[in-house]
Amino acid sequence: MTATVSAAPRTTTADRVEDSAVDVAVELRGLSKVYRSGRNQIQALDRIDLVFTRHSFTCVVGASGCGKSTMLSIIAGLDQPTTGELAVNGNVGLMFQESALFPWLTAEQNIELPMKLRRVLKAERTVRVQQLLQLVRLEGFGSKRPHELSGGMRQRVALARALAQDADVLLMDEPFGALDAMTRDVLHHELERIWQQTGATIIFVTHNVREAVRLGDRIVLLSSRPGRVVDSFDVHFARPRRIESPEVGSLSIAVTSRLGQEVARHGADVPT
Amino acid sequence: MALTFRPDESADNTDVVDGAMSDRAMAADVDETGAEAVDELGLVERELEAKQSDDEVASELAGLDALDQLELAKGALALRVWKSLWPKLAAIALVLLAWQAVIWSHWKPDYVLPGPRVVLPQLWHELGTGRTWTAIGSTMRRAVTGFAMAIVIGLLIGVAVAKSKVLRSAVGSLITGLQTMPSVVWYPLAVVLFKLSEGAIIFVVVIGAAPSIANGVINGIDHIPPLLTRAGRVLGARGLPAYRHVILPAALPSFLAGLKQAWAFAWRSLMAGELIGGIAAISIGARLNNERDLNDTPGLLSWMIIVLIIGIAVDSLVFGVAERTIRRRRGLGI
């Protein structure tokens, strides 16, 4: 595929994708995003070509300014690409660094809302909410409001809410970035389990390389300003992995030094 | 899946990676290298221990959750009520004392400015008569009608202005201007438009209250955290459902602050309207005029106290309670 692109609108219909490859959940073709403010323009993403196969777990790693969040926003349909094409096969759910739960709703009502918006019947909603609470191990906390829950619990409610959209593709924007290390380790395990149980396709953005190696089937390395795909690592270690394990550690070193090279390039550009 | 490690092999690749190496090579090399070195370090055993079962993780998670759920016991109801009540009672006592002090100073003769010992029994007597309650009833009916209309109008204008850039630059500052304008100024025009009728008084109440409500809505929508709107959009809230499920609930605290302020404006406008109204129907304003005409100062002061009490009661019992409930639910402190 060449980088010549037409500024095509986002194709949410599955037909296109299914023509080319059966198992593609998300495909980005020559996707660029330029932000303009007055005379300045910032190239956030530069001709990104990425394919996310169904049921895969991809971690996107990069230093700040690499357009990770922009990429997720575009895939989620919150933002439009400047040029290039996007094909998404199925429903998309998005999780933020902060839980973004609605503070006026209880945990249950938060999980129920996306189903309400899709006009799922009340009886069905109630059953599904209980199933999802069980899945994230929060039975008994359904009537709590977000401020009564810890950061880790809030993120699990947010995960359940994203799954309540029947999300085939789950976009996660540094979802565990604000949590303490112990909670994060447990939630890595939980996310892995839930991913295996639901068969969702996960695109997980993080700046924590170890976290990426702990979780991903594949790690995509983005450069900063403009955001380009500079490298990609497949991870074949058996699951469940541990973040402290030596193989995770050693691959992390490899990824980190590759990332370091990329970041150092920017230092060289700085005028003295 | 090209490679599935057994637990005792999965630690084998420690020394495979160097900085420039990519995983594709690594995946192939893993099996042959490093096994002995790892054994010497005892990493194999560690790796075996490291495999946590789902159950272990689940109980660890339950422990973490429980640690976060410390609840502070609430005190007894009577104690809490007393704690919030005594400062108010003390304040009332202080005001009465200051009033009595003025009387003791003989600044004005008693028939011009009577003291609490005359006025309070008079007030008690007034509250025992049916005429008083008829007057309060008809005034409150006007207040409720006018306020309800102000809510509908203020809400519609507020949402429209918050969402339309053109409308905002056109009427945004006009709303604040209206808010600062004493609404009694509208009364003569209202009389021309509606004659000497209920309509004229309610018009003044609406025009007094609606700008504050609209401003509350605009403020509330302007200050919704963008994260919540984005979350709403991802969850599929667009158009009217977005207002119902995301935007209006998110703007509710500010809307309520607007209502509270609007009530103060509405109550003032209503009293002003009734006082200069010249409408024969019995009402608080009419009674105040009546007591002045009769030179009945104890009666006049009793009615002033009634006006004060109603204003405070609506503010604290209706809006105060609603505000506290919402703040508590959202964990916004007290």
Boltz contact constraints between the chains, C-beta under 6 A:
constraints:
  - contact:
      token1: [A, 76]
      token2: [B, 234]
      max_distance: 6.0
  - contact:
      token1: [A, 78]
      token2: [B, 230]
      max_distance: 6.0
  - contact:
      token1: [A, 94]
      token2: [B, 234]
      max_distance: 6.0
  - contact:
      token1: [A, 100]
      token2: [B, 227]
      max_distance: 6.0
  - contact:
      token1: [A, 100]
      token2: [B, 231]
      max_distance: 6.0
  - contact:
      token1: [A, 103]
      token2: [B, 330]
      max_distance: 6.0
  - contact:
      token1: [A, 104]
      token2: [B, 249]
      max_distance: 6.0
  - contact:
      token1: [A, 114]
      token2: [B, 235]
      max_distance: 6.0
  - contact:
      token1: [A, 114]
      token2: [B, 236]
      max_distance: 6.0
  - contact:
      token1: [A, 117]
      token2: [B, 236]
      max_distance: 6.0
  - contact:
      token1: [A, 117]
      token2: [B, 237]
      max_distance: 6.0
  - contact:
      token1: [A, 117]
      token2: [B, 241]
      max_distance: 6.0
  - contact:
      token1: [A, 137]
      token2: [B, 58]
      max_distance: 6.0
  - contact:
      token1: [A, 137]
      token2: [B, 61]
      max_distance: 6.0
  - contact:
      token1: [A, 145]
      token2: [B, 329]
      max_distance: 6.0
  - contact:
      token1: [A, 147]
      token2: [B, 331]
      max_distance: 6.0
  - contact:
      token1: [A, 150]
      token2: [B, 68]
      max_distance: 6.0
  - contact:
      token1: [A, 153]
      token2: [B, 65]
      max_distance: 6.0
  - contact:
      token1: [A, 183]
      token2: [B, 64]
      max_distance: 6.0
  - contact:
      token1: [A, 186]
      token2: [B, 57]
      max_distance: 6.0
  - contact:
      token1: [A, 186]
      token2: [B, 60]
      max_distance: 6.0
  - contact:
      token1: [A, 186]
      token2: [B, 61]
      max_distance: 6.0
  - contact:
      token1: [A, 189]
      token2: [B, 57]
      max_distance: 6.0
  - contact:
      token1: [A, 233]
      token2: [B, 22]
      max_distance: 6.0
  - contact:
      token1: [A, 233]
      token2: [B, 23]
      max_distance: 6.0
  - contact:
      token1: [A, 234]
      token2: [B, 23]
      max_distance: 6.0
  - contact:
      token1: [A, 236]
      token2: [B, 3]
      max_distance: 6.0
  - contact:
      token1: [A, 236]
      token2: [B, 27]
      max_distance: 6.0
  - contact:
      token1: [A, 238]
      token2: [B, 5]
      max_distance: 6.0
  - contact:
      token1: [A, 238]
      token2: [B, 10]
      max_distance: 6.0
  - contact:
      token1: [A, 242]
      token2: [B, 50]
      max_distance: 6.0
  - contact:
      token1: [A, 246]
      token2: [B, 11]
      max_distance: 6.0
  - contact:
      token1: [A, 246]
      token2: [B, 14]
      max_distance: 6.0
  - contact:
      token1: [A, 246]
      token2: [B, 43]
      max_distance: 6.0
  - contact:
      token1: [A, 247]
      token2: [B, 13]
      max_distance: 6.0
  - contact:
      token1: [A, 250]
      token2: [B, 14]
      max_distance: 6.0
  - contact:
      token1: [A, 250]
      token2: [B, 17]
      max_distance: 6.0
  - contact:
      token1: [A, 251]
      token2: [B, 17]
      max_distance: 6.0
  - contact:
      token1: [A, 254]
      token2: [B, 17]
      max_distance: 6.0
  - contact:
      token1: [A, 254]
      token2: [B, 21]
      max_distance: 6.0
  - contact:
      token1: [A, 257]
      token2: [B, 19]
      max_distance: 6.0
